[in-house]
Amino acid sequence: MDNKKFSFLKEEIDKLKQEGLYSTIRTLDGPQGTWVKINGREMLNLVANNYLGFCTNEEVKLKAKEAIDRFGVGAGAVRPIAGNLSIHEELEKKLAEFKDAEAVILLQSGILANIAVIPLVVGEQDIVLSDELNHASIIDGCKLSRAQIVRFKHLDMGDLKNKLEDYKSFPGRKLIATDGVFSMDGDIAPLPDIVELADKYNAMTMVDDAHGEGVLGENGRGILNYYHLEGRVDIDVGTLSKAFGVIGGYVAGSSVLIEYMKQRARPFLFSTPLSPADTRALIAVVDILSRNDALVKKLWYNANYIKDRFNKLGFNIGHSKTPITPVIIGDEKVTKEFSSRLAGESVFVQGIVFPMVTKGTARIRVMVSAVHSEKDLDFGIGKFGKIGKELRVIK
Ligand SMILES: Cc1ncc(COP(=O)(O)O)c(C=O)c1O
């Protein structure tokens, strides 16, 4: 292989290593459970977005296996060519009911859902007002749309209002796009205020509920249920890979939006849909959540438990309003040292540094799930306390 052609990439890789930005990806020998096996060692898992433990839920696994027997392992081709599997339609219907939306379209991931929908509602002549901390996939969707991106300060409704005022007589369409729950801090977008401003300034609204799905609202129905805003936000994007524990994404909204997406959304037209096992597993997840909120309640119990203990130990855990628990250390090097010492003590976490968060706010993002036991959490809290004192992060 002629590697000289890619010497520019080798230089970039070396640069990432020098700047401490090169990530080494660990290999798990087994499922994403509360404990994972890495290099032959059992480690407490405090890193996954598997909020409700559905990655390994027995009922969900069983339904996925049954779907393989009934439908095989692949969907065959894109839906407009090979047709919908009945379970794709069933999942869309169940999600629409669960979210109290007119209709839903399934995509293959959350990132593809954002990339699918944004370029269909705005184009070159239009603007997107985007929270400055929005997820990369919203930004990519905006770039693909070629609309002008106007960033507003994080959660700052005064700034959003000023920007809307600046563009008051703008002739094109306006879309206000925001994450629902921001993944690095666990704070929540003030959607009622955003909807009010959108109504006043005649803008469309879009929320990416990736970290609110299965977490916020009654039975984990998400951010619109949490704020009682069903039917008031034009585009509700979700992922099926975090609390739902499988893979996939979707857009929920009006029938006309979803009908148009099925004609023109590029990831729908040009990419094969979810496999039968994934799809059937997700139907099982929606069924479980619809009939029982025990897992959602347990998730919040566990999140409050660990936050309370971290607070008592003296850690700075920011202002999260959701189960996402950032242990903010500040210094990049200390954060890396902290996470590697935790790994040495059998706790699997990830230090998060610039550019994922602003410089000087490096952190370890702790993700508990509904299926962690108190004993698991106490184990992790004990190790955080011990290393925190050794590294003088706490007294
Ligand atoms: C806010 C947000 N949107 C979208 C995604 C992408 O979701 P998926 O993993 O399903 O592509 C993520 C995942 O990190 C996310 O945090």
The ligand as an ORCA input file, in Angstrom:
! r2SCAN-3c Opt
* xyz 0 1
  C     -27.792     15.331     21.147
  C     -27.445     14.146     20.300
  N     -28.006     14.017     19.092
  C     -27.734     12.975     18.291
  C     -26.847     11.994     18.680
  C     -26.546     10.874     17.739
  O     -27.312      9.750     18.048
  P     -26.969      8.363     17.397
  O     -25.912      7.726     18.229
  O     -28.265      7.609     17.424
  O     -26.509      8.626     15.998
  C     -26.237     12.079     19.929
  C     -25.278     11.039     20.349
  O     -24.233     11.296     20.869
  C     -26.544     13.172     20.769
  O     -25.987     13.301     21.989
*
